[in-house]
Amino acid sequence: MGLLARLSQAAIDPRDDDETRLRKTLLLLASGLMNVAAFIWLAIYWWMGLKLSTTIPVLFQLASALILIIYLRTRNFDFFRVAQLSLFLFFPFVIQWSIGNFVSSSGIGLLALLAPVGAVVVYGRKDSIPWFFAYVVFTVVSGIFDYYLLNGHESGIPMRTVAVFFVLNFTIVSTMVYLLLNYFVRERDKFQLELGRQHDLIQQEREKSDRLLYNVLPGHVADRLKSQSGTIADGFADVSVMFADIVNFTQLAENLAPNQVVSYLDTIFSRIDELAMHYGVDKIKTIGDAYMVAGGLDNKSLDYPERVADLALHLLEIARTDPELTRYKLSFHIGIATGPVVAGVIGATRFLYDLWGDTVNVSARLMGEAQSGSIMVDQVTYRRLGSRFMFDQPIEINAKGKGIITVYRLLGRQIA
């Protein structure tokens, strides 16, 4: 086995895949077993006092060694397997014919079965059919010769010896086939175990990439991105868009270390992430210290203006009461607008789901007009929220690209 391992390393190309390596190793194993069988077979005959010719077994071993040397020099595996399997096929029948017949040779022709069995391993199921056909032809031809040419005389080999070698030959063939199949199955199990491990790793990486994708994109958009190719772009007739910005955060950031700035922003935005999930609206993106969400993109409910409004009111509440957010006495100003938008995914290596249109621009403009701790909404949002919410008196502002528009300050929910 040590010699086989060294031969395998010498015979296998580092570029070979696992299947090719297994086939080469199995053919080397079969060649080694066949040479050992030839030596044992001849040695037992001599030990029993039957001086059979050594020419054929020695020629077989020399031919097998020559084929191996040629392969190691040329790396031509096609030549190697054809030549070795041909030896496996012809050698047993030549031995049988030199001794006499099936009976006197104790069924030595059965060793030729190693050729089609080996072909299954080193070629594959379909390509092994011609080898099995050749084995059957040689067996039938040998049987015809025995039937018509034998004259009934004894072969000169005692029947006890014939019986012994029947047992020996069948044992040798059975052992060789078993060892080859056992090795093949063992290596296949190793491959399957490794394949399973690789599959688990791939599954883990897929889960990581899915989590990352769902962190970057809204869930319904991530599902579409995974299931379809091409550009994802949609037009929505009615969506509520909210921008929330931290008041005077730029001045605060100038007095904090970079890690403190990032850590504080992470705390704030994590709170808003939780609120967005709670109210069933989609986080779109963060821009510096501003946070953008939208309701109505998933077409699952019609009360998205209320959901966005409740999120905005809740955000002002935790800004006043949450110890983490009140540490630096900061607050938000928020703008909400409702109307048509265009939505889609942009980017090839870093995905971004974004919204475009007047509704987005108006929402950003309202955020800029809102005072600290207040929420400004446009007239469409005001009508959608109706009598369920309380508002201050309407005011008019000059919105870039829209001109003079009427807006309202959202005060809270109506008290039942």
DABEL-V672862 format. One record per residue. N is the residue number from 1. RES is the residue in one letter. SS is DSSP state (alpha for helix, beta for strand, coil for the rest). OMEGA is omega as a letter, one per 30 degrees, with the letter a starting at -180 (* if undefined). Layout:
n=N res=RES ss=SS omega=OMEGA
n=N res=RES ss=SS omega=OMEGA
//
This chain:
n=1 res=M ss=coil omega=l
n=2 res=G ss=alpha omega=l
n=3 res=L ss=alpha omega=l
n=4 res=L ss=alpha omega=l
n=5 res=A ss=alpha omega=l
n=6 res=R ss=alpha omega=l
n=7 res=L ss=alpha omega=l
n=8 res=S ss=alpha omega=l
n=9 res=Q ss=alpha omega=l
n=10 res=A ss=alpha omega=a
n=11 res=A ss=alpha omega=a
n=12 res=I ss=coil omega=l
n=13 res=D ss=coil omega=l
n=14 res=P ss=coil omega=a
n=15 res=R ss=coil omega=a
n=16 res=D ss=coil omega=l
n=17 res=D ss=coil omega=a
n=18 res=D ss=alpha omega=a
n=19 res=E ss=alpha omega=l
n=20 res=T ss=alpha omega=l
n=21 res=R ss=alpha omega=a
n=22 res=L ss=alpha omega=a
n=23 res=R ss=alpha omega=l
n=24 res=K ss=alpha omega=a
n=25 res=T ss=alpha omega=a
n=26 res=L ss=alpha omega=l
n=27 res=L ss=alpha omega=l
n=28 res=L ss=alpha omega=l
n=29 res=L ss=alpha omega=l
n=30 res=A ss=alpha omega=l
n=31 res=S ss=alpha omega=l
n=32 res=G ss=alpha omega=l
n=33 res=L ss=alpha omega=a
n=34 res=M ss=alpha omega=l
n=35 res=N ss=alpha omega=l
n=36 res=V ss=alpha omega=l
n=37 res=A ss=alpha omega=l
n=38 res=A ss=alpha omega=l
n=39 res=F ss=alpha omega=a
n=40 res=I ss=alpha omega=a
n=41 res=W ss=alpha omega=a
n=42 res=L ss=alpha omega=a
n=43 res=A ss=alpha omega=a
n=44 res=I ss=alpha omega=l
n=45 res=Y ss=alpha omega=l
n=46 res=W ss=alpha omega=a
n=47 res=W ss=alpha omega=l
n=48 res=M ss=coil omega=l
n=49 res=G ss=coil omega=l
n=50 res=L ss=coil omega=a
n=51 res=K ss=coil omega=l
n=52 res=L ss=coil omega=a
n=53 res=S ss=coil omega=l
n=54 res=T ss=coil omega=a
n=55 res=T ss=alpha omega=a
n=56 res=I ss=alpha omega=l
n=57 res=P ss=alpha omega=a
n=58 res=V ss=alpha omega=l
n=59 res=L ss=alpha omega=l
n=60 res=F ss=alpha omega=a
n=61 res=Q ss=alpha omega=l
n=62 res=L ss=alpha omega=l
n=63 res=A ss=alpha omega=l
n=64 res=S ss=alpha omega=l
n=65 res=A ss=alpha omega=l
n=66 res=L ss=alpha omega=l
n=67 res=I ss=alpha omega=l
n=68 res=L ss=alpha omega=l
n=69 res=I ss=alpha omega=l
n=70 res=I ss=alpha omega=l
n=71 res=Y ss=alpha omega=a
n=72 res=L ss=alpha omega=a
n=73 res=R ss=alpha omega=a
n=74 res=T ss=alpha omega=a
n=75 res=R ss=coil omega=l
n=76 res=N ss=coil omega=a
n=77 res=F ss=alpha omega=l
n=78 res=D ss=alpha omega=l
n=79 res=F ss=alpha omega=a
n=80 res=F ss=alpha omega=a
n=81 res=R ss=alpha omega=l
n=82 res=V ss=alpha omega=a
n=83 res=A ss=alpha omega=a
n=84 res=Q ss=alpha omega=l
n=85 res=L ss=alpha omega=l
n=86 res=S ss=alpha omega=l
n=87 res=L ss=alpha omega=l
n=88 res=F ss=alpha omega=a
n=89 res=L ss=alpha omega=a
n=90 res=F ss=alpha omega=a
n=91 res=F ss=alpha omega=a
n=92 res=P ss=alpha omega=a
n=93 res=F ss=alpha omega=l
n=94 res=V ss=alpha omega=l
n=95 res=I ss=alpha omega=a
n=96 res=Q ss=alpha omega=a
n=97 res=W ss=alpha omega=a
n=98 res=S ss=alpha omega=l
n=99 res=I ss=alpha omega=a
n=100 res=G ss=coil omega=a
n=101 res=N ss=coil omega=a
n=102 res=F ss=coil omega=a
n=103 res=V ss=coil omega=a
n=104 res=S ss=coil omega=l
n=105 res=S ss=coil omega=l
n=106 res=S ss=coil omega=l
n=107 res=G ss=coil omega=a
n=108 res=I ss=alpha omega=l
n=109 res=G ss=alpha omega=l
n=110 res=L ss=alpha omega=l
n=111 res=L ss=alpha omega=l
n=112 res=A ss=alpha omega=l
n=113 res=L ss=alpha omega=l
n=114 res=L ss=alpha omega=a
n=115 res=A ss=alpha omega=l
n=116 res=P ss=alpha omega=l
n=117 res=V ss=alpha omega=l
n=118 res=G ss=alpha omega=l
n=119 res=A ss=alpha omega=l
n=120 res=V ss=alpha omega=a
n=121 res=V ss=alpha omega=a
n=122 res=V ss=alpha omega=l
n=123 res=Y ss=coil omega=a
n=124 res=G ss=coil omega=a
n=125 res=R ss=coil omega=a
n=126 res=K ss=alpha omega=a
n=127 res=D ss=alpha omega=l
n=128 res=S ss=alpha omega=a
n=129 res=I ss=alpha omega=l
n=130 res=P ss=alpha omega=l
n=131 res=W ss=alpha omega=l
n=132 res=F ss=alpha omega=l
n=133 res=F ss=alpha omega=l
n=134 res=A ss=alpha omega=l
n=135 res=Y ss=alpha omega=l
n=136 res=V ss=alpha omega=l
n=137 res=V ss=alpha omega=l
n=138 res=F ss=alpha omega=l
n=139 res=T ss=alpha omega=a
n=140 res=V ss=alpha omega=l
n=141 res=V ss=alpha omega=l
n=142 res=S ss=alpha omega=l
n=143 res=G ss=alpha omega=l
n=144 res=I ss=alpha omega=l
n=145 res=F ss=alpha omega=a
n=146 res=D ss=alpha omega=a
n=147 res=Y ss=alpha omega=a
n=148 res=Y ss=alpha omega=a
n=149 res=L ss=alpha omega=l
n=150 res=L ss=coil omega=a
n=151 res=N ss=coil omega=l
n=152 res=G ss=coil omega=l
n=153 res=H ss=coil omega=l
n=154 res=E ss=coil omega=a
n=155 res=S ss=coil omega=a
n=156 res=G ss=coil omega=l
n=157 res=I ss=coil omega=a
n=158 res=P ss=coil omega=a
n=159 res=M ss=alpha omega=l
n=160 res=R ss=alpha omega=l
n=161 res=T ss=alpha omega=l
n=162 res=V ss=alpha omega=a
n=163 res=A ss=alpha omega=l
n=164 res=V ss=alpha omega=a
n=165 res=F ss=alpha omega=l
n=166 res=F ss=alpha omega=l
n=167 res=V ss=alpha omega=a
n=168 res=L ss=alpha omega=a
n=169 res=N ss=alpha omega=l
n=170 res=F ss=alpha omega=l
n=171 res=T ss=alpha omega=l
n=172 res=I ss=alpha omega=a
n=173 res=V ss=alpha omega=a
n=174 res=S ss=alpha omega=a
n=175 res=T ss=alpha omega=a
n=176 res=M ss=alpha omega=l
n=177 res=V ss=alpha omega=l
n=178 res=Y ss=alpha omega=a
n=179 res=L ss=alpha omega=l
n=180 res=L ss=alpha omega=a
n=181 res=L ss=alpha omega=l
n=182 res=N ss=alpha omega=l
n=183 res=Y ss=alpha omega=a
n=184 res=F ss=alpha omega=a
n=185 res=V ss=alpha omega=l
n=186 res=R ss=alpha omega=l
n=187 res=E ss=alpha omega=l
n=188 res=R ss=alpha omega=l
n=189 res=D ss=alpha omega=l
n=190 res=K ss=alpha omega=l
n=191 res=F ss=alpha omega=a
n=192 res=Q ss=alpha omega=l
n=193 res=L ss=alpha omega=l
n=194 res=E ss=alpha omega=l
n=195 res=L ss=alpha omega=l
n=196 res=G ss=alpha omega=l
n=197 res=R ss=alpha omega=l
n=198 res=Q ss=alpha omega=l
n=199 res=H ss=alpha omega=l
n=200 res=D ss=alpha omega=l
n=201 res=L ss=alpha omega=l
n=202 res=I ss=alpha omega=l
n=203 res=Q ss=alpha omega=l
n=204 res=Q ss=alpha omega=l
n=205 res=E ss=alpha omega=l
n=206 res=R ss=alpha omega=l
n=207 res=E ss=alpha omega=l
n=208 res=K ss=alpha omega=a
n=209 res=S ss=alpha omega=l
n=210 res=D ss=alpha omega=l
n=211 res=R ss=alpha omega=l
n=212 res=L ss=alpha omega=a
n=213 res=L ss=alpha omega=a
n=214 res=Y ss=alpha omega=l
n=215 res=N ss=alpha omega=a
n=216 res=V ss=alpha omega=a
n=217 res=L ss=coil omega=l
n=218 res=P ss=coil omega=a
n=219 res=G ss=alpha omega=a
n=220 res=H ss=alpha omega=l
n=221 res=V ss=alpha omega=l
n=222 res=A ss=alpha omega=l
n=223 res=D ss=alpha omega=l
n=224 res=R ss=alpha omega=a
n=225 res=L ss=alpha omega=l
n=226 res=K ss=alpha omega=a
n=227 res=S ss=alpha omega=a
n=228 res=Q ss=coil omega=l
n=229 res=S ss=coil omega=l
n=230 res=G ss=coil omega=a
n=231 res=T ss=coil omega=l
n=232 res=I ss=coil omega=a
n=233 res=A ss=beta omega=a
n=234 res=D ss=beta omega=l
n=235 res=G ss=beta omega=l
n=236 res=F ss=beta omega=a
n=237 res=A ss=beta omega=a
n=238 res=D ss=beta omega=l
n=239 res=V ss=beta omega=l
n=240 res=S ss=beta omega=a
n=241 res=V ss=beta omega=l
n=242 res=M ss=beta omega=l
n=243 res=F ss=beta omega=l
n=244 res=A ss=beta omega=a
n=245 res=D ss=beta omega=l
n=246 res=I ss=beta omega=a
n=247 res=V ss=coil omega=l
n=248 res=N ss=coil omega=l
n=249 res=F ss=alpha omega=a
n=250 res=T ss=alpha omega=l
n=251 res=Q ss=alpha omega=l
n=252 res=L ss=alpha omega=a
n=253 res=A ss=alpha omega=l
n=254 res=E ss=coil omega=a
n=255 res=N ss=coil omega=a
n=256 res=L ss=coil omega=l
n=257 res=A ss=coil omega=a
n=258 res=P ss=alpha omega=a
n=259 res=N ss=alpha omega=l
n=260 res=Q ss=alpha omega=l
n=261 res=V ss=alpha omega=a
n=262 res=V ss=alpha omega=a
n=263 res=S ss=alpha omega=a
n=264 res=Y ss=alpha omega=l
n=265 res=L ss=alpha omega=l
n=266 res=D ss=alpha omega=l
n=267 res=T ss=alpha omega=a
n=268 res=I ss=alpha omega=a
n=269 res=F ss=alpha omega=l
n=270 res=S ss=alpha omega=l
n=271 res=R ss=alpha omega=a
n=272 res=I ss=alpha omega=l
n=273 res=D ss=alpha omega=a
n=274 res=E ss=alpha omega=l
n=275 res=L ss=alpha omega=l
n=276 res=A ss=alpha omega=l
n=277 res=M ss=alpha omega=a
n=278 res=H ss=alpha omega=a
n=279 res=Y ss=alpha omega=l
n=280 res=G ss=coil omega=l
n=281 res=V ss=coil omega=a
n=282 res=D ss=beta omega=l
n=283 res=K ss=beta omega=l
n=284 res=I ss=beta omega=a
n=285 res=K ss=beta omega=l
n=286 res=T ss=beta omega=l
n=287 res=I ss=beta omega=a
n=288 res=G ss=coil omega=l
n=289 res=D ss=coil omega=l
n=290 res=A ss=beta omega=a
n=291 res=Y ss=beta omega=a
n=292 res=M ss=beta omega=l
n=293 res=V ss=beta omega=l
n=294 res=A ss=beta omega=l
n=295 res=G ss=beta omega=l
n=296 res=G ss=coil omega=a
n=297 res=L ss=coil omega=a
n=298 res=D ss=coil omega=l
n=299 res=N ss=coil omega=a
n=300 res=K ss=coil omega=a
n=301 res=S ss=coil omega=a
n=302 res=L ss=coil omega=a
n=303 res=D ss=coil omega=a
n=304 res=Y ss=alpha omega=l
n=305 res=P ss=alpha omega=l
n=306 res=E ss=alpha omega=l
n=307 res=R ss=alpha omega=l
n=308 res=V ss=alpha omega=l
n=309 res=A ss=alpha omega=l
n=310 res=D ss=alpha omega=l
n=311 res=L ss=alpha omega=a
n=312 res=A ss=alpha omega=l
n=313 res=L ss=alpha omega=l
n=314 res=H ss=alpha omega=l
n=315 res=L ss=alpha omega=l
n=316 res=L ss=alpha omega=a
n=317 res=E ss=alpha omega=a
n=318 res=I ss=alpha omega=l
n=319 res=A ss=alpha omega=l
n=320 res=R ss=alpha omega=a
n=321 res=T ss=alpha omega=a
n=322 res=D ss=coil omega=a
n=323 res=P ss=alpha omega=a
n=324 res=E ss=alpha omega=a
n=325 res=L ss=alpha omega=a
n=326 res=T ss=alpha omega=a
n=327 res=R ss=coil omega=a
n=328 res=Y ss=coil omega=l
n=329 res=K ss=coil omega=l
n=330 res=L ss=coil omega=l
n=331 res=S ss=coil omega=a
n=332 res=F ss=beta omega=l
n=333 res=H ss=beta omega=a
n=334 res=I ss=beta omega=l
n=335 res=G ss=beta omega=l
n=336 res=I ss=beta omega=l
n=337 res=A ss=beta omega=a
n=338 res=T ss=beta omega=a
n=339 res=G ss=beta omega=a
n=340 res=P ss=beta omega=l
n=341 res=V ss=beta omega=l
n=342 res=V ss=beta omega=a
n=343 res=A ss=beta omega=l
n=344 res=G ss=beta omega=l
n=345 res=V ss=beta omega=l
n=346 res=I ss=beta omega=a
n=347 res=G ss=coil omega=l
n=348 res=A ss=coil omega=a
n=349 res=T ss=coil omega=l
n=350 res=R ss=coil omega=a
n=351 res=F ss=coil omega=l
n=352 res=L ss=beta omega=l
n=353 res=Y ss=beta omega=a
n=354 res=D ss=beta omega=l
n=355 res=L ss=beta omega=l
n=356 res=W ss=beta omega=l
n=357 res=G ss=coil omega=a
n=358 res=D ss=alpha omega=a
n=359 res=T ss=alpha omega=l
n=360 res=V ss=alpha omega=a
n=361 res=N ss=alpha omega=l
n=362 res=V ss=alpha omega=l
n=363 res=S ss=alpha omega=l
n=364 res=A ss=alpha omega=l
n=365 res=R ss=alpha omega=l
n=366 res=L ss=alpha omega=l
n=367 res=M ss=alpha omega=l
n=368 res=G ss=alpha omega=a
n=369 res=E ss=alpha omega=a
n=370 res=A ss=coil omega=l
n=371 res=Q ss=coil omega=l
n=372 res=S ss=coil omega=l
n=373 res=G ss=coil omega=a
n=374 res=S ss=beta omega=a
n=375 res=I ss=beta omega=l
n=376 res=M ss=beta omega=l
n=377 res=V ss=beta omega=l
n=378 res=D ss=beta omega=a
n=379 res=Q ss=alpha omega=l
n=380 res=V ss=alpha omega=l
n=381 res=T ss=alpha omega=l
n=382 res=Y ss=alpha omega=a
n=383 res=R ss=alpha omega=a
n=384 res=R ss=alpha omega=a
n=385 res=L ss=alpha omega=l
n=386 res=G ss=alpha omega=a
n=387 res=S ss=alpha omega=a
n=388 res=R ss=alpha omega=a
n=389 res=F ss=beta omega=l
n=390 res=M ss=beta omega=a
n=391 res=F ss=beta omega=l
n=392 res=D ss=coil omega=l
n=393 res=Q ss=coil omega=a
n=394 res=P ss=coil omega=l
n=395 res=I ss=beta omega=l
n=396 res=E ss=beta omega=l
n=397 res=I ss=beta omega=l
n=398 res=N ss=beta omega=a
n=399 res=A ss=beta omega=a
n=400 res=K ss=coil omega=l
n=401 res=G ss=coil omega=a
n=402 res=K ss=coil omega=a
n=403 res=G ss=beta omega=a
n=404 res=I ss=beta omega=l
n=405 res=I ss=beta omega=l
n=406 res=T ss=beta omega=a
n=407 res=V ss=beta omega=a
n=408 res=Y ss=beta omega=l
n=409 res=R ss=beta omega=a
n=410 res=L ss=beta omega=a
n=411 res=L ss=beta omega=a
n=412 res=G ss=beta omega=l
n=413 res=R ss=beta omega=l
n=414 res=Q ss=coil omega=l
n=415 res=I ss=coil omega=a
n=416 res=A ss=coil omega=*
//
